[in-house]
Amino acid sequence: MQAAMEPNQNSGSGGRSRPWLWLWGVHSRQTVRRLAALREQSGWWWLVMAVFLAGYLGLSFWLFWKGFRFVGSFPGLGTILAERLMFLLFACLFVLLVFSSLIIGFSQFFRNRETIFLLSMPIPAQSIFRWKFAESTLLACWAFLFLVAPLLAAYGMNQGVPWHYYMVAPLYIGLFLMLPAVAGAWIALLLARYLDRRSFQWLALVLLALAIAGGAWWWRPEMISDEMLETRVMNVLDRLLVRTQAAQFAFLPSYWLSAGVMNWSEGALRTALFFGLVLLSYVMLFGYAAMTRTGRLFYEGVSAVQSRAGGVWMWPFAKGRRKARARPLAGSAPRGIEAAAAWFPWVRPEARALLVKDARMFWRDTSQWGQTLLIFGLLAVYMLNLRQFSHQMTHVFWYNLTSLLNLLACSLNVATLTTRFVFPQFSLEGKRLWIVGLAPLSLAQILRAKFRFASGIALSITGALMLFSGHMLRLPWHRTLLFTAAIAVMTLTLTALALGLGVIYPNPREDNPSKIVSGFGGTFCLVLSFVYICGGVTWMAMSLRWVHTRFAGDGVGMTSLGLFLGWSILFGWIPWRIALRRVATFEL
């Protein structure tokens, strides 16, 4: 097959472009038909999406505008702080886009049924890679566009830029997005092709260890004493901003984007045009290499991934794994996930087997655990920086505000995890649901087992997160325990909401979790999760006076906590009961 495809890869430019245009035409027609069917079958989807997007864009624009106004109010420092924040933000977003392109690209290139189908047809591998690269870039960058659009609009409004700024800024953004997309695609190709090599695994582990050590050293906490604050403010400000100098490295694409946008807003058009041409030159260089020189590596990567049995073994120091596979299964002791499931003897054996099956499916899907690592990496960065806030909690206002913001951040992380990983659970059974139905468990019992499994994992994560964050913020024990109980209630509610809506709005035809979440049900689940979190945090904020008096109590605190529990029951119990009734009459 490879020999048959190599002549096609070396054909002329016209031969290479026609298959890509053919794929574009087919998927364009499919997209138009899906949108037409969606408009006919679910009119509420458009209303919910329109209200949510309008509310998000309006609120985010207002917050960014107020933030720039606040930063600009510092005399003599506003411009410096605003520029440094822009450099730092786009540098962080560049790193996140590389990881997002890597994870989504790996799934689209090597874990996609359409890719395997197209490789069996007389289409050059380079053309298939181009199409999958376009798909992965769109999936990885759409959230970035929704974040950056109100930011750049608020920045332009605050700076009083001319009208052509709003036409040039999208061009800079489009050029910038290509570079992390190409970088993520190249890393995905290298991982797929050489991940099973022992030397490559050792090299990856060493580079990861060096990156973690370097990040820990670079972002080590900067201790500022009261004596320093009473001396020179500029020296203190310089020490606070010294850690952000890496974002102004002249060879970073984020630096070219930030410098180009800010120079254009200030009227320095020649300097802005220079940075735009730098972006364009690098996009043309690396984009041309990716579009013309990756066909063979892509095909070899697909062959290598499909040839590996099970998941990829990431530990180069694990010895005897092949010998362990050769041992007969009869009479052998359980290993791995089965051994971990044996630690819960009170779980019924059939339910335990179901949970082992879900855990194995999760591990075998690279995009699933890859995104999990990304989310937990962001959580680790958040937790390591919490200790910086404990030095400023000298007033009751900042004390209460920091506690509520910590609860809000933890609950938003829970909503992200439940919407991304819990909501698609029922739909992922797909057309194989009748096989699960043959087990000695009803669908209602299967749904309850999934809820216990998901909520147990989520509670262990959120409980530890809240206890550790309370310790980092130096909260008293009664405040830490109360917020731990609150996040436990919110975790159970968000898990029940996600799993219940996953049953109410299933999509059994799709086997990609990202596409399942991006449908009406996933969008509706995300919107309801945000509404519940806003209401829950509001009720908890109203109970702070009662907490501050150490349960000495007035009626406001008790009423607020009662409303918080009622709010949780409304958003968690009702969708859960509807889902149980739905599966009771569900036909396999």
HELIX and SHEET records of a PDB file:
HELIX    1   1 GLN A    2  GLN A    9  1                                   8    
HELIX    2   2 SER A   13  GLN A   41  1                                  29    
HELIX    3   3 GLY A   43  GLY A   72  1                                  30    
HELIX    4   4 GLY A   78  PHE A  110  1                                  33    
HELIX    5   5 ARG A  113  LEU A  119  1                                   7    
HELIX    6   6 ALA A  125  GLN A  159  1                                  35    
HELIX    7   7 TYR A  165  TYR A  194  1                                  30    
HELIX    8   8 ARG A  198  TRP A  218  1                                  21    
HELIX    9   9 ASP A  226  LEU A  229  1                                   4    
HELIX   10  10 VAL A  233  LEU A  241  1                                   9    
HELIX   11  11 VAL A  242  GLN A  248  5                                   7    
HELIX   12  12 PRO A  253  SER A  265  1                                  13    
HELIX   13  13 LEU A  269  THR A  292  1                                  24    
HELIX   14  14 GLY A  295  SER A  307  1                                  13    
HELIX   15  15 ARG A  321  ALA A  326  1                                   6    
HELIX   16  16 ILE A  337  ALA A  341  1                                   5    
HELIX   17  17 PRO A  349  ARG A  364  1                                  16    
HELIX   18  18 THR A  366  LEU A  384  1                                  19    
HELIX   19  19 ARG A  387  SER A  390  1                                   4    
HELIX   20  20 VAL A  396  LEU A  417  1                                  22    
HELIX   21  21 THR A  418  VAL A  422  3                                   5    
HELIX   22  22 GLN A  425  GLU A  429  1                                   5    
HELIX   23  23 GLY A  430  ARG A  432  5                                   3    
HELIX   24  24 LEU A  433  GLY A  437  1                                   5    
HELIX   25  25 LEU A  443  MET A  472  1                                  30    
HELIX   26  26 TRP A  477  ILE A  504  1                                  28    
HELIX   27  27 PRO A  513  VAL A  517  1                                   5    
HELIX   28  28 PHE A  520  MET A  542  1                                  23    
HELIX   29  29 LEU A  544  HIS A  548  1                                   5    
HELIX   30  30 GLY A  555  ALA A  584  1                                  30    
END                                                                             
